[in-house]
Amino acid sequence: MEYYMMTVGCNMTNFWRKLERVKYADKCLDCKRLIKAGQSAWWLKGWGLTHPTCGLGSKRFVLSPVYTDNPTYDGNPFENINKHLPVFYDAKEFRESQK
């Protein structure tokens, strides 16, 4: 359901209409439970109904931490900046032998 809402628009209030009372019962697009006549819901033409507690913006999410306990970037990234791999020295030796 979140995919459908994201394709239609990120902000539910710009596209979805808040209905205070639904005229006819229908299933929620997100949780598939019945929305009874008289209940409030979000409605989008051509898509259907969702509960006010379902869908985009209603679910809590937890951001994963950016900084971990033992990150790989704790060391100095420029510590070995002037060091070459063995392949470099092999190629250099080969070029010098060709002269």
N, C-alpha and C positions, 0 to 999 in steps of 0.2 A: 504494500500500500504506500509506503514512504516513497518508493520509486515513482508511482503514478503522480503523487502530489508534487514531487520535485520536478517532474517533466512538465506539469501544468504550471507550476509557479512555486517559488520558494516561500512566499508570504501568503499564508492562508487567507488573511483578511482582505487581500487585494482581489482574489479570484473566487474564493468560496464564500457563499452567503450563509449567514447565521440564521437559522430558522428557530424561532421561539417554540413553535408547536408544529409538528409534522402532521399533515393531513392523512397520509396513508402509511401503513406499516411497511418497512423494507429492511433488508439486511445491511449491516454496516460493511463498508468496503474493506475496512482494516481488520476488525476482530470477527466478522461474520455473524455476530449476534444480532438479534432482531431489535430494531428501533420501532417501538410501538407508536401508534397515533397519539399525538398530544405531547410527546417528549421533544426536547430540543435536540437539534443536530446541525451539522454543517452540510451544505448542499452545493453541488456543482453541476450545472447543466451538462447532460450527456454522460456524466460519470456516476452520480448517485449520492448517497448519504454516508456520513460518518458520525460517530458519537463525538460530543465535544471533548471527551478525554482521549480519543483515538487520533492517530494521524500525526502529521508533521507539527513539531513544536510542542506536542503534549508529552512526549517521552523524555525522561531524564537520560543524560548520557554522561559518562565519565571520561575525561581526557586522560590519555596515558601520559605518564610523566616524561618530560623531555630529557631531564637529567637523571641518570641511573646511579646506583651506588658505586660501581666500578666501571666507568665508561672507558672506552678504548682511546678517547681523545684527551685523557688526563695528562699524558706526556706532551713534550714539546713536538709539534708536527714538523718543525724545521731542524730537528736535531741531526738528521742524516741527509740534509739537503745537498751537501757537496760530495757525498759518497756515491760511487757508481756501482752498478751490478757487475758481476764477473763477465757477463757477455760484452759489456763495454770495453773492458780491458782485452778480451780476446779479439774483438774487432779492431781495436787500436793496434795490437800486436800484428795482426794480419795485414793491416794497411801499411805499417812500417816495413814489413817484410817484402811488400810488393814494390817498394821504391828501388 
